[in-house]
Amino acid sequence: MSILPVLAARIVLRVLLRAGFVIIRQVGSHIQLRHPVDPRIRVTVPNHARDITRGLLSSILKQAKLTPEMFLKFLKNL
């Protein structure tokens, strides 16, 4: 069983912003973020009404080069 929760897109976006990512653009319902320290790290988050599943959240964390533990730490501090 995964330790990652099913979350709304706005919560995932808030956690990534707290982790240091910056919104660079939005195309339709997808928001692209960039890390200020390493601009090669780019993450795309769908901004839909549906929840983000564990599989998609895992893929977003791989793009962001964050571990699930780091993500949960930022989530707890919201």
PDB file of N, CA, C and O in Angstrom, chain B, residues numbered from 101:
ATOM      1  N   MET B 101       0.838  -1.180   0.000  1.00  0.00           N
ATOM      2  CA  MET B 101       0.000   0.000   0.000  1.00  0.00           C
ATOM      3  C   MET B 101       0.883   1.244   0.000  1.00  0.00           C
ATOM      4  O   MET B 101       1.906   1.308   0.682  1.00  0.00           O
ATOM      5  N   SER B 102       0.466   2.202  -0.766  1.00  0.00           N
ATOM      6  CA  SER B 102       1.232   3.431  -0.912  1.00  0.00           C
ATOM      7  C   SER B 102       0.994   4.359   0.282  1.00  0.00           C
ATOM      8  O   SER B 102      -0.089   4.378   0.868  1.00  0.00           O
ATOM      9  N   ILE B 103       2.013   5.115   0.619  1.00  0.00           N
ATOM     10  CA  ILE B 103       1.857   6.082   1.703  1.00  0.00           C
ATOM     11  C   ILE B 103       1.351   7.419   1.179  1.00  0.00           C
ATOM     12  O   ILE B 103       1.060   8.326   1.959  1.00  0.00           O
ATOM     13  N   LEU B 104       1.246   7.539  -0.145  1.00  0.00           N
ATOM     14  CA  LEU B 104       0.782   8.788  -0.732  1.00  0.00           C
ATOM     15  C   LEU B 104      -0.740   8.864  -0.671  1.00  0.00           C
ATOM     16  O   LEU B 104      -1.419   7.880  -0.967  1.00  0.00           O
ATOM     17  N   PRO B 105      -1.283  10.018  -0.292  1.00  0.00           N
ATOM     18  CA  PRO B 105      -2.741  10.161  -0.247  1.00  0.00           C
ATOM     19  C   PRO B 105      -3.306  10.590  -1.597  1.00  0.00           C
ATOM     20  O   PRO B 105      -2.562  11.020  -2.479  1.00  0.00           O
ATOM     21  N   VAL B 106      -4.597  10.475  -1.753  1.00  0.00           N
ATOM     22  CA  VAL B 106      -5.307  11.036  -2.899  1.00  0.00           C
ATOM     23  C   VAL B 106      -5.679  12.460  -2.505  1.00  0.00           C
ATOM     24  O   VAL B 106      -6.353  12.678  -1.498  1.00  0.00           O
ATOM     25  N   LEU B 107      -5.235  13.430  -3.307  1.00  0.00           N
ATOM     26  CA  LEU B 107      -5.413  14.839  -2.946  1.00  0.00           C
ATOM     27  C   LEU B 107      -6.037  15.627  -4.089  1.00  0.00           C
ATOM     28  O   LEU B 107      -6.003  15.203  -5.244  1.00  0.00           O
ATOM     29  N   ALA B 108      -6.601  16.769  -3.753  1.00  0.00           N
ATOM     30  CA  ALA B 108      -7.084  17.701  -4.765  1.00  0.00           C
ATOM     31  C   ALA B 108      -5.880  18.377  -5.426  1.00  0.00           C
ATOM     32  O   ALA B 108      -4.817  18.512  -4.820  1.00  0.00           O
ATOM     33  N   ALA B 109      -6.066  18.793  -6.663  1.00  0.00           N
ATOM     34  CA  ALA B 109      -4.967  19.401  -7.418  1.00  0.00           C
ATOM     35  C   ALA B 109      -4.467  20.677  -6.752  1.00  0.00           C
ATOM     36  O   ALA B 109      -3.267  20.951  -6.770  1.00  0.00           O
ATOM     37  N   ARG B 110      -5.359  21.453  -6.172  1.00  0.00           N
ATOM     38  CA  ARG B 110      -4.939  22.717  -5.539  1.00  0.00           C
ATOM     39  C   ARG B 110      -4.049  22.467  -4.325  1.00  0.00           C
ATOM     40  O   ARG B 110      -3.169  23.276  -4.030  1.00  0.00           O
ATOM     41  N   ILE B 111      -4.264  21.363  -3.622  1.00  0.00           N
ATOM     42  CA  ILE B 111      -3.420  21.046  -2.467  1.00  0.00           C
ATOM     43  C   ILE B 111      -2.039  20.619  -2.940  1.00  0.00           C
ATOM     44  O   ILE B 111      -1.032  21.025  -2.361  1.00  0.00           O
ATOM     45  N   VAL B 112      -1.982  19.801  -3.991  1.00  0.00           N
ATOM     46  CA  VAL B 112      -0.681  19.388  -4.545  1.00  0.00           C
ATOM     47  C   VAL B 112       0.084  20.603  -5.032  1.00  0.00           C
ATOM     48  O   VAL B 112       1.296  20.698  -4.839  1.00  0.00           O
ATOM     49  N   LEU B 113      -0.615  21.526  -5.659  1.00  0.00           N
ATOM     50  CA  LEU B 113       0.022  22.752  -6.143  1.00  0.00           C
ATOM     51  C   LEU B 113       0.564  23.576  -4.981  1.00  0.00           C
ATOM     52  O   LEU B 113       1.676  24.098  -5.064  1.00  0.00           O
ATOM     53  N   ARG B 114      -0.204  23.702  -3.897  1.00  0.00           N
ATOM     54  CA  ARG B 114       0.262  24.454  -2.718  1.00  0.00           C
ATOM     55  C   ARG B 114       1.490  23.823  -2.087  1.00  0.00           C
ATOM     56  O   ARG B 114       2.395  24.526  -1.638  1.00  0.00           O
ATOM     57  N   VAL B 115       1.523  22.489  -2.053  1.00  0.00           N
ATOM     58  CA  VAL B 115       2.680  21.791  -1.484  1.00  0.00           C
ATOM     59  C   VAL B 115       3.917  22.035  -2.341  1.00  0.00           C
ATOM     60  O   VAL B 115       4.998  22.280  -1.805  1.00  0.00           O
ATOM     61  N   LEU B 116       3.776  21.973  -3.658  1.00  0.00           N
ATOM     62  CA  LEU B 116       4.925  22.208  -4.541  1.00  0.00           C
ATOM     63  C   LEU B 116       5.412  23.657  -4.445  1.00  0.00           C
ATOM     64  O   LEU B 116       6.616  23.908  -4.502  1.00  0.00           O
ATOM     65  N   LEU B 117       4.496  24.600  -4.301  1.00  0.00           N
ATOM     66  CA  LEU B 117       4.904  25.995  -4.128  1.00  0.00           C
ATOM     67  C   LEU B 117       5.651  26.168  -2.810  1.00  0.00           C
ATOM     68  O   LEU B 117       6.620  26.924  -2.740  1.00  0.00           O
ATOM     69  N   ARG B 118       5.210  25.477  -1.775  1.00  0.00           N
ATOM     70  CA  ARG B 118       5.906  25.538  -0.485  1.00  0.00           C
ATOM     71  C   ARG B 118       7.292  24.898  -0.582  1.00  0.00           C
ATOM     72  O   ARG B 118       8.212  25.289   0.136  1.00  0.00           O
ATOM     73  N   ALA B 119       7.436  23.910  -1.474  1.00  0.00           N
ATOM     74  CA  ALA B 119       8.719  23.241  -1.653  1.00  0.00           C
ATOM     75  C   ALA B 119       9.695  24.088  -2.462  1.00  0.00           C
ATOM     76  O   ALA B 119      10.849  23.697  -2.636  1.00  0.00           O
ATOM     77  N   GLY B 120       9.254  25.236  -2.957  1.00  0.00           N
ATOM     78  CA  GLY B 120      10.166  26.136  -3.653  1.00  0.00           C
ATOM     79  C   GLY B 120       9.897  26.284  -5.136  1.00  0.00           C
ATOM     80  O   GLY B 120      10.578  27.064  -5.802  1.00  0.00           O
ATOM     81  N   PHE B 121       8.937  25.569  -5.672  1.00  0.00           N
ATOM     82  CA  PHE B 121       8.648  25.667  -7.099  1.00  0.00           C
ATOM     83  C   PHE B 121       7.912  26.965  -7.390  1.00  0.00           C
ATOM     84  O   PHE B 121       7.234  27.515  -6.521  1.00  0.00           O
ATOM     85  N   VAL B 122       8.052  27.455  -8.633  1.00  0.00           N
ATOM     86  CA  VAL B 122       7.453  28.710  -9.065  1.00  0.00           C
ATOM     87  C   VAL B 122       6.620  28.420 -10.309  1.00  0.00           C
ATOM     88  O   VAL B 122       7.051  27.676 -11.190  1.00  0.00           O
ATOM     89  N   ILE B 123       5.429  29.005 -10.379  1.00  0.00           N
ATOM     90  CA  ILE B 123       4.592  28.842 -11.562  1.00  0.00           C
ATOM     91  C   ILE B 123       5.202  29.635 -12.703  1.00  0.00           C
ATOM     92  O   ILE B 123       5.459  30.831 -12.564  1.00  0.00           O
ATOM     93  N   ILE B 124       5.435  28.973 -13.838  1.00  0.00           N
ATOM     94  CA  ILE B 124       5.994  29.685 -14.983  1.00  0.00           C
ATOM     95  C   ILE B 124       4.950  29.941 -16.055  1.00  0.00           C
ATOM     96  O   ILE B 124       5.017  30.946 -16.763  1.00  0.00           O
ATOM     97  N   ARG B 125       3.966  29.022 -16.182  1.00  0.00           N
ATOM     98  CA  ARG B 125       2.902  29.273 -17.140  1.00  0.00           C
ATOM     99  C   ARG B 125       1.770  28.282 -16.928  1.00  0.00           C
ATOM    100  O   ARG B 125       1.914  27.274 -16.236  1.00  0.00           O
ATOM    101  N   GLN B 126       0.644  28.601 -17.544  1.00  0.00           N
ATOM    102  CA  GLN B 126      -0.507  27.717 -17.518  1.00  0.00           C
ATOM    103  C   GLN B 126      -1.048  27.618 -18.929  1.00  0.00           C
ATOM    104  O   GLN B 126      -1.301  28.631 -19.581  1.00  0.00           O
ATOM    105  N   VAL B 127      -1.225  26.400 -19.393  1.00  0.00           N
ATOM    106  CA  VAL B 127      -1.797  26.155 -20.703  1.00  0.00           C
ATOM    107  C   VAL B 127      -3.068  25.346 -20.481  1.00  0.00           C
ATOM    108  O   VAL B 127      -3.007  24.168 -20.129  1.00  0.00           O
ATOM    109  N   GLY B 128      -4.199  25.968 -20.685  1.00  0.00           N
ATOM    110  CA  GLY B 128      -5.465  25.289 -20.426  1.00  0.00           C
ATOM    111  C   GLY B 128      -5.594  24.992 -18.944  1.00  0.00           C
ATOM    112  O   GLY B 128      -5.521  25.891 -18.106  1.00  0.00           O
ATOM    113  N   SER B 129      -5.787  23.721 -18.634  1.00  0.00           N
ATOM    114  CA  SER B 129      -5.949  23.338 -17.235  1.00  0.00           C
ATOM    115  C   SER B 129      -4.705  22.678 -16.669  1.00  0.00           C
ATOM    116  O   SER B 129      -4.784  21.970 -15.666  1.00  0.00           O
ATOM    117  N   HIS B 130      -3.564  22.897 -17.291  1.00  0.00           N
ATOM    118  CA  HIS B 130      -2.308  22.327 -16.797  1.00  0.00           C
ATOM    119  C   HIS B 130      -1.358  23.460 -16.419  1.00  0.00           C
ATOM    120  O   HIS B 130      -1.100  24.369 -17.209  1.00  0.00           O
ATOM    121  N   ILE B 131      -0.854  23.383 -15.210  1.00  0.00           N
ATOM    122  CA  ILE B 131       0.045  24.406 -14.682  1.00  0.00           C
ATOM    123  C   ILE B 131       1.467  23.853 -14.693  1.00  0.00           C
ATOM    124  O   ILE B 131       1.707  22.746 -14.212  1.00  0.00           O
ATOM    125  N   GLN B 132       2.399  24.613 -15.235  1.00  0.00           N
ATOM    126  CA  GLN B 132       3.799  24.204 -15.263  1.00  0.00           C
ATOM    127  C   GLN B 132       4.573  24.986 -14.223  1.00  0.00           C
ATOM    128  O   GLN B 132       4.442  26.204 -14.103  1.00  0.00           O
ATOM    129  N   LEU B 133       5.392  24.247 -13.467  1.00  0.00           N
ATOM    130  CA  LEU B 133       6.202  24.843 -12.413  1.00  0.00           C
ATOM    131  C   LEU B 133       7.668  24.577 -12.688  1.00  0.00           C
ATOM    132  O   LEU B 133       8.024  23.610 -13.361  1.00  0.00           O
ATOM    133  N   ARG B 134       8.516  25.452 -12.155  1.00  0.00           N
ATOM    134  CA  ARG B 134       9.959  25.324 -12.311  1.00  0.00           C
ATOM    135  C   ARG B 134      10.597  25.517 -10.945  1.00  0.00           C
ATOM    136  O   ARG B 134      10.130  26.316 -10.134  1.00  0.00           O
ATOM    137  N   HIS B 135      11.667  24.778 -10.702  1.00  0.00           N
ATOM    138  CA  HIS B 135      12.389  24.932  -9.445  1.00  0.00           C
ATOM    139  C   HIS B 135      13.388  26.074  -9.595  1.00  0.00           C
ATOM    140  O   HIS B 135      14.113  26.113 -10.589  1.00  0.00           O
ATOM    141  N   PRO B 136      13.453  27.008  -8.637  1.00  0.00           N
ATOM    142  CA  PRO B 136      14.324  28.168  -8.801  1.00  0.00           C
ATOM    143  C   PRO B 136      15.808  27.840  -8.733  1.00  0.00           C
ATOM    144  O   PRO B 136      16.619  28.557  -9.320  1.00  0.00           O
ATOM    145  N   VAL B 137      16.183  26.780  -8.035  1.00  0.00           N
ATOM    146  CA  VAL B 137      17.601  26.433  -7.916  1.00  0.00           C
ATOM    147  C   VAL B 137      18.090  25.711  -9.166  1.00  0.00           C
ATOM    148  O   VAL B 137      19.163  26.022  -9.683  1.00  0.00           O
ATOM    149  N   ASP B 138      17.318  24.759  -9.649  1.00  0.00           N
ATOM    150  CA  ASP B 138      17.679  23.989 -10.847  1.00  0.00           C
ATOM    151  C   ASP B 138      16.582  24.180 -11.888  1.00  0.00           C
ATOM    152  O   ASP B 138      15.581  23.464 -11.849  1.00  0.00           O
ATOM    153  N   PRO B 139      16.736  25.120 -12.813  1.00  0.00           N
ATOM    154  CA  PRO B 139      15.665  25.412 -13.777  1.00  0.00           C
ATOM    155  C   PRO B 139      15.376  24.263 -14.743  1.00  0.00           C
ATOM    156  O   PRO B 139      14.396  24.319 -15.485  1.00  0.00           O
ATOM    157  N   ARG B 140      16.205  23.233 -14.746  1.00  0.00           N
ATOM    158  CA  ARG B 140      15.927  22.081 -15.606  1.00  0.00           C
ATOM    159  C   ARG B 140      14.800  21.224 -15.046  1.00  0.00           C
ATOM    160  O   ARG B 140      14.210  20.429 -15.777  1.00  0.00           O
ATOM    161  N   ILE B 141      14.493  21.373 -13.760  1.00  0.00           N
ATOM    162  CA  ILE B 141      13.422  20.598 -13.137  1.00  0.00           C
ATOM    163  C   ILE B 141      12.103  21.319 -13.385  1.00  0.00           C
ATOM    164  O   ILE B 141      11.861  22.401 -12.849  1.00  0.00           O
ATOM    165  N   ARG B 142      11.254  20.702 -14.206  1.00  0.00           N
ATOM    166  CA  ARG B 142       9.941  21.257 -14.524  1.00  0.00           C
ATOM    167  C   ARG B 142       8.878  20.223 -14.206  1.00  0.00           C
ATOM    168  O   ARG B 142       9.064  19.027 -14.433  1.00  0.00           O
ATOM    169  N   VAL B 143       7.786  20.690 -13.687  1.00  0.00           N
ATOM    170  CA  VAL B 143       6.704  19.814 -13.251  1.00  0.00           C
ATOM    171  C   VAL B 143       5.406  20.329 -13.844  1.00  0.00           C
ATOM    172  O   VAL B 143       5.162  21.536 -13.852  1.00  0.00           O
ATOM    173  N   THR B 144       4.569  19.426 -14.340  1.00  0.00           N
ATOM    174  CA  THR B 144       3.257  19.779 -14.855  1.00  0.00           C
ATOM    175  C   THR B 144       2.198  19.181 -13.941  1.00  0.00           C
ATOM    176  O   THR B 144       2.194  17.977 -13.684  1.00  0.00           O
ATOM    177  N   VAL B 145       1.295  20.039 -13.449  1.00  0.00           N
ATOM    178  CA  VAL B 145       0.222  19.601 -12.556  1.00  0.00           C
ATOM    179  C   VAL B 145      -1.111  19.901 -13.233  1.00  0.00           C
ATOM    180  O   VAL B 145      -1.371  21.049 -13.595  1.00  0.00           O
ATOM    181  N   PRO B 146      -1.963  18.885 -13.409  1.00  0.00           N
ATOM    182  CA  PRO B 146      -3.292  19.158 -13.973  1.00  0.00           C
ATOM    183  C   PRO B 146      -4.168  19.850 -12.938  1.00  0.00           C
ATOM    184  O   PRO B 146      -4.253  19.405 -11.793  1.00  0.00           O
ATOM    185  N   ASN B 147      -4.811  20.924 -13.336  1.00  0.00           N
ATOM    186  CA  ASN B 147      -5.663  21.692 -12.430  1.00  0.00           C
ATOM    187  C   ASN B 147      -7.119  21.378 -12.765  1.00  0.00           C
ATOM    188  O   ASN B 147      -7.845  22.240 -13.261  1.00  0.00           O
ATOM    189  N   HIS B 148      -7.539  20.152 -12.494  1.00  0.00           N
ATOM    190  CA  HIS B 148      -8.886  19.690 -12.795  1.00  0.00           C
ATOM    191  C   HIS B 148      -9.709  19.644 -11.513  1.00  0.00           C
ATOM    192  O   HIS B 148      -9.176  19.801 -10.415  1.00  0.00           O
ATOM    193  N   ALA B 149     -11.001  19.430 -11.665  1.00  0.00           N
ATOM    194  CA  ALA B 149     -11.885  19.311 -10.503  1.00  0.00           C
ATOM    195  C   ALA B 149     -11.714  17.948  -9.819  1.00  0.00           C
ATOM    196  O   ALA B 149     -12.034  17.802  -8.639  1.00  0.00           O
ATOM    197  N   ARG B 150     -11.218  16.969 -10.548  1.00  0.00           N
ATOM    198  CA  ARG B 150     -11.035  15.629  -9.986  1.00  0.00           C
ATOM    199  C   ARG B 150      -9.815  15.605  -9.072  1.00  0.00           C
ATOM    200  O   ARG B 150      -8.939  16.466  -9.152  1.00  0.00           O
ATOM    201  N   ASP B 151      -9.780  14.599  -8.205  1.00  0.00           N
ATOM    202  CA  ASP B 151      -8.624  14.399  -7.332  1.00  0.00           C
ATOM    203  C   ASP B 151      -7.455  13.815  -8.120  1.00  0.00           C
ATOM    204  O   ASP B 151      -7.643  13.163  -9.146  1.00  0.00           O
ATOM    205  N   ILE B 152      -6.256  14.060  -7.622  1.00  0.00           N
ATOM    206  CA  ILE B 152      -5.047  13.480  -8.207  1.00  0.00           C
ATOM    207  C   ILE B 152      -4.814  12.140  -7.525  1.00  0.00           C
ATOM    208  O   ILE B 152      -4.691  12.064  -6.302  1.00  0.00           O
ATOM    209  N   THR B 153      -4.756  11.095  -8.321  1.00  0.00           N
ATOM    210  CA  THR B 153      -4.608   9.744  -7.787  1.00  0.00           C
ATOM    211  C   THR B 153      -3.182   9.502  -7.313  1.00  0.00           C
ATOM    212  O   THR B 153      -2.285  10.306  -7.567  1.00  0.00           O
ATOM    213  N   ARG B 154      -2.985   8.391  -6.626  1.00  0.00           N
ATOM    214  CA  ARG B 154      -1.654   8.056  -6.110  1.00  0.00           C
ATOM    215  C   ARG B 154      -0.646   7.858  -7.240  1.00  0.00           C
ATOM    216  O   ARG B 154       0.507   8.272  -7.123  1.00  0.00           O
ATOM    217  N   GLY B 155      -1.072   7.232  -8.324  1.00  0.00           N
ATOM    218  CA  GLY B 155      -0.163   7.004  -9.450  1.00  0.00           C
ATOM    219  C   GLY B 155       0.292   8.294 -10.099  1.00  0.00           C
ATOM    220  O   GLY B 155       1.475   8.457 -10.401  1.00  0.00           O
ATOM    221  N   LEU B 156      -0.638   9.213 -10.316  1.00  0.00           N
ATOM    222  CA  LEU B 156      -0.300  10.503 -10.909  1.00  0.00           C
ATOM    223  C   LEU B 156       0.554  11.328  -9.953  1.00  0.00           C
ATOM    224  O   LEU B 156       1.492  12.003 -10.376  1.00  0.00           O
ATOM    225  N   LEU B 157       0.228  11.271  -8.665  1.00  0.00           N
ATOM    226  CA  LEU B 157       1.028  11.986  -7.674  1.00  0.00           C
ATOM    227  C   LEU B 157       2.449  11.439  -7.635  1.00  0.00           C
ATOM    228  O   LEU B 157       3.404  12.204  -7.495  1.00  0.00           O
ATOM    229  N   SER B 158       2.594  10.137  -7.757  1.00  0.00           N
ATOM    230  CA  SER B 158       3.925   9.532  -7.809  1.00  0.00           C
ATOM    231  C   SER B 158       4.704  10.028  -9.025  1.00  0.00           C
ATOM    232  O   SER B 158       5.900  10.300  -8.926  1.00  0.00           O
ATOM    233  N   SER B 159       4.036  10.146 -10.162  1.00  0.00           N
ATOM    234  CA  SER B 159       4.682  10.650 -11.371  1.00  0.00           C
ATOM    235  C   SER B 159       5.088  12.115 -11.209  1.00  0.00           C
ATOM    236  O   SER B 159       6.166  12.508 -11.654  1.00  0.00           O
ATOM    237  N   ILE B 160       4.242  12.920 -10.583  1.00  0.00           N
ATOM    238  CA  ILE B 160       4.560  14.332 -10.343  1.00  0.00           C
ATOM    239  C   ILE B 160       5.772  14.448  -9.430  1.00  0.00           C
ATOM    240  O   ILE B 160       6.637  15.295  -9.651  1.00  0.00           O
ATOM    241  N   LEU B 161       5.842  13.601  -8.403  1.00  0.00           N
ATOM    242  CA  LEU B 161       6.979  13.645  -7.479  1.00  0.00           C
ATOM    243  C   LEU B 161       8.270  13.219  -8.172  1.00  0.00           C
ATOM    244  O   LEU B 161       9.336  13.749  -7.858  1.00  0.00           O
ATOM    245  N   LYS B 162       8.196  12.278  -9.103  1.00  0.00           N
ATOM    246  CA  LYS B 162       9.391  11.893  -9.864  1.00  0.00           C
ATOM    247  C   LYS B 162       9.875  13.053 -10.721  1.00  0.00           C
ATOM    248  O   LYS B 162      11.077  13.301 -10.816  1.00  0.00           O
ATOM    249  N   GLN B 163       8.932  13.772 -11.351  1.00  0.00           N
ATOM    250  CA  GLN B 163       9.305  14.943 -12.141  1.00  0.00           C
ATOM    251  C   GLN B 163       9.971  15.997 -11.268  1.00  0.00           C
ATOM    252  O   GLN B 163      10.934  16.644 -11.680  1.00  0.00           O
ATOM    253  N   ALA B 164       9.444  16.161 -10.051  1.00  0.00           N
ATOM    254  CA  ALA B 164       9.935  17.188  -9.134  1.00  0.00           C
ATOM    255  C   ALA B 164      11.185  16.756  -8.383  1.00  0.00           C
ATOM    256  O   ALA B 164      11.810  17.558  -7.689  1.00  0.00           O
ATOM    257  N   LYS B 165      11.547  15.479  -8.527  1.00  0.00           N
ATOM    258  CA  LYS B 165      12.694  14.917  -7.806  1.00  0.00           C
ATOM    259  C   LYS B 165      12.510  15.055  -6.295  1.00  0.00           C
ATOM    260  O   LYS B 165      13.437  15.417  -5.571  1.00  0.00           O
ATOM    261  N   LEU B 166      11.290  14.757  -5.837  1.00  0.00           N
ATOM    262  CA  LEU B 166      10.951  14.751  -4.419  1.00  0.00           C
ATOM    263  C   LEU B 166      10.622  13.327  -3.997  1.00  0.00           C
ATOM    264  O   LEU B 166      10.027  12.572  -4.765  1.00  0.00           O
ATOM    265  N   THR B 167      11.001  12.962  -2.798  1.00  0.00           N
ATOM    266  CA  THR B 167      10.621  11.664  -2.265  1.00  0.00           C
ATOM    267  C   THR B 167       9.230  11.799  -1.634  1.00  0.00           C
ATOM    268  O   THR B 167       8.817  12.900  -1.271  1.00  0.00           O
ATOM    269  N   PRO B 168       8.514  10.689  -1.504  1.00  0.00           N
ATOM    270  CA  PRO B 168       7.209  10.765  -0.834  1.00  0.00           C
ATOM    271  C   PRO B 168       7.312  11.302   0.594  1.00  0.00           C
ATOM    272  O   PRO B 168       6.414  12.003   1.061  1.00  0.00           O
ATOM    273  N   GLU B 169       8.389  10.978   1.275  1.00  0.00           N
ATOM    274  CA  GLU B 169       8.569  11.463   2.642  1.00  0.00           C
ATOM    275  C   GLU B 169       8.722  12.981   2.671  1.00  0.00           C
ATOM    276  O   GLU B 169       8.156  13.649   3.536  1.00  0.00           O
ATOM    277  N   MET B 170       9.490  13.527   1.722  1.00  0.00           N
ATOM    278  CA  MET B 170       9.654  14.977   1.650  1.00  0.00           C
ATOM    279  C   MET B 170       8.318  15.643   1.346  1.00  0.00           C
ATOM    280  O   MET B 170       7.974  16.665   1.941  1.00  0.00           O
ATOM    281  N   PHE B 171       7.564  15.056   0.413  1.00  0.00           N
ATOM    282  CA  PHE B 171       6.256  15.608   0.058  1.00  0.00           C
ATOM    283  C   PHE B 171       5.328  15.615   1.266  1.00  0.00           C
ATOM    284  O   PHE B 171       4.649  16.609   1.521  1.00  0.00           O
ATOM    285  N   LEU B 172       5.294  14.522   2.004  1.00  0.00           N
ATOM    286  CA  LEU B 172       4.426  14.439   3.175  1.00  0.00           C
ATOM    287  C   LEU B 172       4.851  15.411   4.266  1.00  0.00           C
ATOM    288  O   LEU B 172       4.011  15.910   5.015  1.00  0.00           O
ATOM    289  N   LYS B 173       6.149  15.682   4.362  1.00  0.00           N
ATOM    290  CA  LYS B 173       6.643  16.657   5.331  1.00  0.00           C
ATOM    291  C   LYS B 173       6.121  18.054   4.976  1.00  0.00           C
ATOM    292  O   LYS B 173       5.666  18.782   5.857  1.00  0.00           O
ATOM    293  N   PHE B 174       6.184  18.435   3.688  1.00  0.00           N
ATOM    294  CA  PHE B 174       5.666  19.736   3.265  1.00  0.00           C
ATOM    295  C   PHE B 174       4.149  19.773   3.420  1.00  0.00           C
ATOM    296  O   PHE B 174       3.588  20.814   3.759  1.00  0.00           O
ATOM    297  N   LEU B 175       3.479  18.643   3.173  1.00  0.00           N
ATOM    298  CA  LEU B 175       2.031  18.585   3.300  1.00  0.00           C
ATOM    299  C   LEU B 175       1.603  18.777   4.754  1.00  0.00           C
ATOM    300  O   LEU B 175       0.600  19.435   5.031  1.00  0.00           O
ATOM    301  N   LYS B 176       2.349  18.213   5.657  1.00  0.00           N
ATOM    302  CA  LYS B 176       2.023  18.311   7.088  1.00  0.00           C
ATOM    303  C   LYS B 176       2.172  19.757   7.567  1.00  0.00           C
ATOM    304  O   LYS B 176       1.448  20.186   8.466  1.00  0.00           O
ATOM    305  N   ASN B 177       3.098  20.509   6.979  1.00  0.00           N
ATOM    306  CA  ASN B 177       3.362  21.890   7.402  1.00  0.00           C
ATOM    307  C   ASN B 177       2.414  22.907   6.784  1.00  0.00           C
ATOM    308  O   ASN B 177       2.563  24.104   7.031  1.00  0.00           O
ATOM    309  N   LEU B 178       1.433  22.463   5.980  1.00  0.00           N
ATOM    310  CA  LEU B 178       0.490  23.418   5.364  1.00  0.00           C
ATOM    311  C   LEU B 178      -0.391  24.061   6.389  1.00  0.00           C
ATOM    312  O   LEU B 178      -1.238  24.886   6.045  1.00  0.00           O
TER     313      LEU B 178
END
